[in-house]
Amino acid sequence: MKFSCEKALLVSAVATTSRAVAAKSSIPAMEGILIEADTRLRLTGYDLEKGIQATVPAEIQEPGSLVLSARLFGEIIRKMPDDVVVFTAQNYMVNIKCGLSEFNILGTDPEEFPELPTVDQQNSLSLEQSVLRSMISQTLFAVSDNESRPIHTGSLFEVEKNGLTVVSVDGYRLALRREAVDKIDGAESFSFVVPGSALSEVEKICSGEGPVTISQGARHILFQAGETLLVCRRLEGEFLAYRNAIPRNNPIQVECDARTLLASIDRVSLIISEKLKSPLRCVFGDGMVSITTKTGIGDAADQCPITGDGQNLEIGFNNKYLMDALKAAPADKLKLEFSSGVAPCVILPAEGEENFIYMVLPVRLKAGN
């Protein structure tokens, strides 16, 4: 095998595919990147949970394939001078030249590398990379890390009526985003659950312009953005019936500036820590919300203007959960809805289309809080 490639392109491809390489494995090839050169140059990382493959522009003199340690190959390529990298392999001994630098390292048999799953593509949809990236970043924070309910360690992708809804829940909060999609092939409506660990990588590969195509197979999901694809397994099980979980027609509704409320909560949260956990006590009055907390080192209070009458509703929140929702909300003006001090808070856009919904469960307040 022999090919030449611009260093910057190779560095990017190695960094991308390395994120799907197994950190430790009894099979050495699993800790490596599969390099294949035929009509094109492809690099693949696969840890049996997710696989990432990047196709790189290169001049290929001799076809071939082998596996190289992802860590070592990545470090070598990163520290090479900014020039064309010439890669030659003979019987798994690899020679890498760039400028005046040269390395000889040992590769392994590509037959030991697990085959990337083939996705039968029963249904598919396309949307802009930037749109999917924002949908993931604005919902991923609510994915559960509790393995006792594996289905909720991923996000629900629900496709219907030329739209995509992404939903994440963790038992304490819910995050939902909706957007129109450019194209749907297959069934008019379908759904699947994607592991959160895979979505964090999908967010990274959707870094450019142009469309990303999502294909649903019987057991796997394929994301293709430009010259990079990611394959991951589908999570099986019954996802929360989220429509029934979100309370509607809430009698108490106020509006606020997202950044102003976030800043108030952030200031009060300065005396809250992992060791000194205490809920936020929020009192929604007429035109103002008062936010207080008390921990072992002291207390803090702040106020934030609101529009509307909160009817002096007193409600407690985990500060991090409320801040996560406010940070993620893709709107400057928010509507907060309540039915009581022990019912969930629903956060919606105050104006325009309802393309996001966040729900945060309250924390019961005690007299000392």
C-alpha positions as CSV (number, residue, x, y, z in Angstrom):
1,M,0.0,0.0,0.0
2,K,1.2,3.5,-0.8
3,F,-0.5,6.9,-0.8
4,S,0.3,10.5,-0.2
5,C,-2.0,13.0,1.5
6,E,-2.0,16.5,2.9
7,K,-1.0,16.5,6.6
8,A,-4.0,18.7,7.7
9,L,-6.5,16.4,6.1
10,L,-5.0,13.3,7.6
11,V,-4.8,14.9,11.1
12,S,-8.5,15.8,10.9
13,A,-9.5,12.3,9.7
14,V,-7.4,10.5,12.4
15,A,-8.8,12.8,15.2
16,T,-12.4,12.1,14.0
17,T,-12.1,8.3,13.7
18,S,-10.1,8.0,16.9
19,R,-13.2,9.0,18.9
20,A,-14.8,5.6,18.0
21,V,-11.7,3.5,18.9
22,A,-11.9,1.2,21.9
23,A,-9.8,2.6,24.8
24,K,-8.8,-0.9,25.9
25,S,-9.5,-4.3,24.2
26,S,-8.3,-7.9,24.3
27,I,-8.2,-7.6,20.5
28,P,-5.3,-5.2,19.6
29,A,-6.9,-4.2,16.3
30,M,-9.8,-2.7,18.2
31,E,-7.4,-0.1,19.7
32,G,-6.5,0.9,16.1
33,I,-7.7,2.6,13.0
34,L,-8.4,0.6,9.9
35,I,-6.7,2.3,6.9
36,E,-8.0,1.2,3.5
37,A,-6.6,2.5,0.2
38,D,-8.3,1.5,-3.1
39,T,-10.0,4.1,-5.3
40,R,-10.2,6.3,-2.2
41,L,-8.5,6.5,1.2
42,R,-10.8,5.5,4.1
43,L,-10.0,5.6,7.9
44,T,-12.3,3.7,10.3
45,G,-12.6,3.4,14.0
46,Y,-15.1,1.0,15.6
47,D,-15.6,0.0,19.3
48,L,-18.6,-2.3,18.6
49,E,-20.9,0.4,20.0
50,K,-20.3,3.0,17.3
51,G,-18.1,3.3,14.2
52,I,-16.8,6.4,12.5
53,Q,-15.4,6.3,8.9
54,A,-13.8,9.2,7.2
55,T,-12.9,9.4,3.5
56,V,-9.9,11.5,2.7
57,P,-8.7,13.0,-0.5
58,A,-5.4,11.3,-1.4
59,E,-3.2,10.2,-4.2
60,I,-3.1,6.4,-4.1
61,Q,-0.2,4.7,-5.8
62,E,-0.8,1.2,-4.5
63,P,-4.0,-0.2,-2.9
64,G,-4.0,-2.1,0.4
65,S,-5.2,-2.1,4.0
66,L,-3.9,-2.5,7.5
67,V,-4.6,-1.4,11.1
68,L,-2.4,1.1,13.0
69,S,-2.5,2.0,16.7
70,A,-4.8,5.0,16.9
71,R,-2.8,6.7,19.7
72,L,0.6,6.3,18.0
73,F,-0.5,7.1,14.5
74,G,-2.4,10.2,15.7
75,E,0.6,11.5,17.7
76,I,3.0,10.9,14.7
77,I,0.8,12.7,12.2
78,R,0.0,15.6,14.5
79,K,3.7,16.3,15.1
80,M,4.8,16.0,11.5
81,P,5.7,19.2,9.6
82,D,3.0,20.9,7.5
83,D,3.6,19.1,4.3
84,V,2.5,16.1,2.2
85,V,2.6,12.8,4.1
86,V,3.8,9.8,2.2
87,F,2.6,6.5,3.6
88,T,4.1,3.2,2.5
89,A,3.3,-0.3,3.9
90,Q,5.0,-3.6,3.1
91,N,4.0,-6.7,5.1
92,Y,2.5,-4.5,7.8
93,M,5.7,-2.5,8.3
94,V,4.7,1.1,7.7
95,N,7.0,3.9,6.6
96,I,5.6,7.4,7.1
97,K,7.5,10.4,5.7
98,C,6.8,14.1,5.8
99,G,9.3,16.7,5.0
100,L,12.6,15.7,6.8
101,S,10.7,13.4,9.3
102,E,10.5,9.7,8.9
103,F,8.9,6.9,11.0
104,N,8.8,3.1,10.7
105,I,6.1,1.4,12.8
106,L,4.4,-1.9,12.8
107,G,0.8,-2.4,11.8
108,T,-1.6,-5.3,12.2
109,D,-3.7,-7.6,10.0
110,P,-6.9,-5.8,8.8
111,E,-8.7,-9.2,9.1
112,E,-8.6,-8.8,12.9
113,F,-10.6,-5.5,12.6
114,P,-14.4,-6.0,13.2
115,E,-16.5,-5.3,10.1
116,L,-18.6,-2.1,10.3
117,P,-22.3,-3.0,10.4
118,T,-24.3,-2.6,7.2
119,V,-27.4,-0.5,7.6
120,D,-30.3,-1.7,5.5
121,Q,-31.8,1.9,5.4
122,Q,-35.5,1.1,5.8
123,N,-36.2,4.8,6.2
124,S,-34.1,8.0,5.9
125,L,-34.3,11.8,6.3
126,S,-32.1,14.7,5.4
127,L,-31.6,18.1,7.1
128,E,-28.9,20.7,7.4
129,Q,-25.9,19.8,9.5
130,S,-26.2,23.0,11.5
131,V,-29.8,22.3,12.3
132,L,-29.1,18.7,13.6
133,R,-26.1,20.0,15.5
134,S,-28.2,22.5,17.4
135,M,-31.0,20.0,18.0
136,I,-28.6,17.6,19.6
137,S,-26.7,20.2,21.7
138,Q,-30.1,21.6,23.0
139,T,-31.4,18.2,24.1
140,L,-28.4,16.0,24.9
141,F,-28.0,17.5,28.4
142,A,-31.2,15.8,29.5
143,V,-30.2,12.2,28.4
144,S,-30.1,9.9,31.4
145,D,-26.9,8.2,32.7
146,N,-28.9,5.6,34.7
147,E,-28.2,2.2,33.1
148,S,-31.2,0.7,34.9
149,R,-33.4,2.3,32.1
150,P,-31.2,1.9,29.1
151,I,-33.8,3.3,26.7
152,H,-33.4,6.7,28.3
153,T,-29.6,6.8,27.9
154,G,-30.4,7.9,24.4
155,S,-32.6,10.5,22.6
156,L,-35.8,9.7,20.8
157,F,-35.9,10.7,17.1
158,E,-39.5,10.9,15.9
159,V,-40.2,11.7,12.2
160,E,-43.6,12.7,11.1
161,K,-45.3,15.3,8.8
162,N,-42.0,16.5,7.3
163,G,-40.7,17.3,10.7
164,L,-38.2,15.8,13.2
165,T,-38.7,15.8,17.0
166,V,-35.8,15.0,19.3
167,V,-36.6,14.2,22.9
168,S,-34.4,13.4,25.9
169,V,-35.5,12.5,29.4
170,D,-33.7,11.5,32.6
171,G,-36.5,11.3,35.2
172,Y,-36.0,14.9,36.5
173,R,-36.3,16.9,33.2
174,L,-37.3,16.7,29.6
175,A,-35.8,18.4,26.6
176,L,-37.6,18.6,23.2
177,R,-36.7,20.2,19.9
178,R,-38.6,20.3,16.7
179,E,-37.5,21.3,13.2
180,A,-38.7,20.8,9.6
181,V,-36.6,18.4,7.5
182,D,-35.5,18.7,3.9
183,K,-36.4,15.2,2.7
184,I,-37.9,12.0,4.0
185,D,-37.7,8.6,2.3
186,G,-39.6,5.5,3.3
187,A,-42.5,5.5,5.8
188,E,-44.4,8.7,6.4
189,S,-43.7,8.4,10.1
190,F,-41.0,6.4,12.1
191,S,-39.0,6.7,15.2
192,F,-35.8,5.3,16.8
193,V,-33.6,5.9,19.9
194,V,-30.0,6.9,19.4
195,P,-27.5,6.4,22.3
196,G,-26.3,9.7,23.9
197,S,-22.7,8.6,23.6
198,A,-23.1,8.4,19.8
199,L,-25.0,11.7,19.5
200,S,-22.2,13.6,21.2
201,E,-20.0,12.3,18.3
202,V,-22.7,13.1,15.7
203,E,-22.7,16.6,17.0
204,K,-19.0,16.9,16.3
205,I,-19.1,15.4,12.7
206,C,-21.9,17.9,11.8
207,S,-19.3,20.7,11.8
208,G,-19.6,21.9,8.2
209,E,-22.2,23.1,5.8
210,G,-24.5,21.0,3.7
211,P,-26.9,18.2,4.6
212,V,-26.7,15.3,6.9
213,T,-28.6,12.1,6.0
214,I,-29.9,9.9,8.8
215,S,-30.8,6.3,7.8
216,Q,-32.8,3.9,10.0
217,G,-32.0,0.2,9.8
218,A,-33.4,-2.8,11.7
219,R,-30.7,-2.7,14.3
220,H,-28.5,0.3,13.5
221,I,-28.6,4.0,12.6
222,L,-26.4,5.6,10.0
223,F,-25.5,9.3,10.0
224,Q,-23.7,10.6,6.9
225,A,-22.3,14.2,6.8
226,G,-20.1,15.0,3.9
227,E,-17.3,12.5,3.7
228,T,-17.8,11.2,7.2
229,L,-20.2,8.6,8.4
230,L,-21.2,7.3,11.8
231,V,-22.9,4.0,12.5
232,C,-24.4,3.1,15.9
233,R,-26.7,0.6,17.4
234,R,-30.4,1.4,18.1
235,L,-31.5,1.3,21.7
236,E,-34.5,-1.0,22.2
237,G,-37.3,-0.6,24.6
238,E,-40.3,1.6,25.3
239,F,-39.4,5.3,25.5
240,L,-41.4,7.6,27.7
241,A,-44.8,8.7,26.2
242,Y,-43.6,12.3,26.3
243,R,-46.7,13.9,25.0
244,N,-48.7,12.7,28.1
245,A,-45.8,13.7,30.4
246,I,-45.9,17.4,29.5
247,P,-48.6,19.3,31.4
248,R,-50.7,21.6,29.2
249,N,-53.1,24.5,30.0
250,N,-51.2,25.5,33.0
251,P,-53.0,28.3,34.9
252,I,-49.8,30.3,35.9
253,Q,-47.8,31.7,33.0
254,V,-45.0,34.3,33.1
255,E,-42.5,35.6,30.6
256,C,-38.9,36.5,31.2
257,D,-35.6,37.3,29.5
258,A,-33.6,34.0,29.4
259,R,-30.2,35.6,30.0
260,T,-31.3,37.8,32.8
261,L,-32.9,34.9,34.7
262,L,-29.9,32.7,34.0
263,A,-27.6,35.4,35.4
264,S,-29.7,35.7,38.6
265,I,-29.6,31.9,39.2
266,D,-25.9,31.8,38.4
267,R,-25.2,34.4,41.1
268,V,-27.3,32.6,43.7
269,S,-25.6,29.3,42.8
270,L,-22.2,30.5,43.9
271,I,-22.8,29.2,47.4
272,I,-24.1,25.8,46.1
273,S,-21.6,23.0,45.6
274,E,-21.5,19.2,45.4
275,K,-20.9,19.1,49.1
276,L,-23.2,21.9,49.9
277,K,-26.3,21.0,47.9
278,S,-29.4,23.0,48.5
279,P,-32.4,23.8,46.2
280,L,-33.3,27.2,44.8
281,R,-36.4,28.7,46.4
282,C,-38.2,30.7,43.7
283,V,-41.2,32.9,44.5
284,F,-43.0,34.2,41.3
285,G,-44.8,37.4,42.2
286,D,-46.4,40.2,40.1
287,G,-43.6,41.4,37.8
288,M,-40.7,39.8,39.7
289,V,-39.3,36.5,40.7
290,S,-37.3,36.2,43.9
291,I,-34.6,33.5,44.0
292,T,-32.9,32.5,47.3
293,T,-30.9,29.6,48.7
294,K,-29.2,28.7,51.9
295,T,-26.3,26.3,52.6
296,G,-23.9,25.6,55.4
297,I,-21.7,28.6,54.4
298,G,-24.4,31.2,54.1
299,D,-27.3,32.4,52.0
300,A,-27.9,34.3,48.8
301,A,-30.7,36.2,47.2
302,D,-31.5,37.8,43.8
303,Q,-34.4,39.0,41.8
304,C,-35.3,39.0,38.1
305,P,-38.0,41.0,36.4
306,I,-40.8,39.0,34.7
307,T,-43.9,39.8,32.7
308,G,-47.1,38.6,34.3
309,D,-48.4,37.6,37.7
310,G,-46.9,34.4,39.2
311,Q,-49.6,34.5,42.0
312,N,-46.8,34.3,44.6
313,L,-46.1,30.7,43.6
314,E,-43.3,29.2,45.7
315,I,-41.4,26.4,44.0
316,G,-38.0,24.7,44.5
317,F,-35.5,23.7,41.8
318,N,-32.2,21.9,41.4
319,N,-30.1,24.9,40.3
320,K,-28.1,22.9,37.7
321,Y,-31.2,21.4,36.0
322,L,-32.9,24.8,35.7
323,M,-29.7,26.4,34.4
324,D,-29.1,23.7,31.8
325,A,-32.6,24.3,30.3
326,L,-32.1,28.1,30.3
327,K,-28.7,27.8,28.6
328,A,-30.0,25.4,25.9
329,A,-33.2,27.3,25.1
330,P,-32.8,28.8,21.6
331,A,-34.8,31.9,22.3
332,D,-34.2,35.2,24.1
333,K,-37.7,35.5,25.6
334,L,-39.1,32.5,27.4
335,K,-42.5,31.6,28.8
336,L,-42.6,29.7,32.1
337,E,-45.7,27.7,32.9
338,F,-46.8,26.2,36.3
339,S,-49.8,24.6,37.8
340,S,-48.5,24.3,41.4
341,G,-45.4,24.3,43.5
342,V,-45.1,20.5,43.3
343,A,-45.8,20.2,39.5
344,P,-43.3,20.5,36.7
345,C,-42.2,23.8,35.2
346,V,-42.7,24.0,31.5
347,I,-40.4,26.3,29.5
348,L,-41.5,27.4,26.0
349,P,-40.6,30.2,23.5
350,A,-42.5,33.4,24.4
351,E,-42.9,34.3,20.8
352,G,-43.0,32.5,17.4
353,E,-43.2,28.8,16.6
354,E,-43.1,26.3,19.5
355,N,-39.9,24.6,18.3
356,F,-38.7,23.7,21.8
357,I,-40.1,22.6,25.1
358,Y,-38.2,22.0,28.3
359,M,-39.7,20.6,31.5
360,V,-38.0,20.6,34.9
361,L,-39.4,18.8,37.9
362,P,-39.4,20.8,41.2
363,V,-37.6,19.9,44.4
364,R,-39.7,19.8,47.6
365,L,-38.8,22.7,49.8
366,K,-38.3,22.3,53.6
367,A,-38.7,25.0,56.2
368,G,-35.0,25.3,56.6
369,N,-34.2,25.7,52.9
